[in-house]
């Protein structure tokens, strides 16, 4: 296939850089780790913005890092890039018996359940073992719930989840009234966890939804700052009522055509 030539070119370029470039020569898997995390977030940002050009560029950056890790691994006689490709190919075939064997499925939920059962047969001691410990807490909550859902640990209807959210919020308010900080933190965590569960039932990605709200907040607040500058006003000197009125103006402006 045509892309094989591009992949071979990337492998050749990275090998040359590893041998000749002072910066590339000194990199380790530890030094690359934070850069990889940064690139992953940039990829996520492009997805959130629907930026296909950015998605293409950031995907290339991620691929570069994967090749870089493989080059270092080969130097350490651990594995080669070809081993990475073979490993994922074998995993995909093994975990899709409804495509490459005789297993029958009726829905994507059947596929997910089969996937988790196959992982257990491969030696995983818990269906939660595949959830990375370093995941951001909101994403981790979603993945934990998705995993346990495959064995039936799940509410039957969204109304039950709503009741649980209401229950957890009431418990949070009670904890605040009691004034015990550790208990407040615990109950607040329970509220967030239950809201993530509600998001799942409402077919919402909670991480993406929160990020969109973050971006909306930044956009509106920076609009307030621009307005204040244009009108020679200082936000710090404005009353909360004035700031709130200005915030509402930013909201209205966003909804007007051409804004």
CORSULPE-V753887 format. One record per backbone hydrogen bond with DSSP energy under -1.0 kcal/mol. NH is the residue of the N-H (numbers start at 1). CO is the residue of the C=O. Records with the same first field share a line. If there is no record, write none. Layout:
NH: CO / CO
This chain:
4: 1
5: 2
7: 3
8: 4
9: 5
10: 6
11: 7
12: 8
13: 9
14: 10
15: 11
16: 12
17: 13
18: 14
19: 15
20: 16
21: 17
25: 21
26: 22
32: 28
33: 29
36: 32
37: 33
38: 34
39: 35
40: 36
41: 37
42: 38
43: 39
44: 40
45: 41
46: 42
47: 43
48: 44
49: 45
51: 46
52: 50
55: 51
56: 52
57: 53
58: 54
59: 55
60: 56
61: 57
62: 58
63: 59
64: 60
65: 61
66: 62
67: 63
68: 64
69: 65
70: 66
71: 67
72: 68
73: 69
74: 70
75: 71
76: 72
77: 74
78: 73
84: 80
85: 81
86: 82
87: 83
88: 84
89: 85
90: 86
91: 87
92: 88
93: 89
94: 90
95: 91
99: 96
100: 96
101: 97
111: 107
112: 108
113: 109
114: 110
115: 111
116: 112
117: 113
118: 114
119: 115
120: 116
121: 117
122: 118
123: 120
124: 119
129: 126
131: 128
135: 132
140: 136
141: 137
142: 138
143: 139
144: 140
145: 141
146: 142
147: 143
148: 144
149: 145
150: 147
151: 148
152: 149
153: 148
154: 152
160: 157
161: 157
162: 158
163: 159
164: 160
165: 161
166: 162
167: 163
168: 164
169: 165
170: 166
171: 167
172: 168
173: 169
174: 170
175: 171
176: 172
177: 173
178: 174
179: 175
184: 180
185: 181
186: 182
187: 183
188: 184
189: 185
190: 186
191: 187
192: 188
193: 189
194: 190
195: 191
196: 192
197: 193
198: 194
199: 195
200: 196
201: 197
202: 198
203: 200
204: 199
209: 205
210: 206
211: 207
212: 208
213: 209
214: 210
215: 211
216: 212
217: 213
218: 214
219: 215
220: 216
221: 217
222: 218
223: 219
224: 220
225: 221
226: 222
227: 223
228: 224
229: 225
230: 226
231: 227
232: 229
233: 228
237: 234
238: 235
243: 239
244: 240
245: 241
246: 242
247: 243
248: 244
249: 245
250: 246
251: 247
252: 248
253: 249
254: 250
259: 256
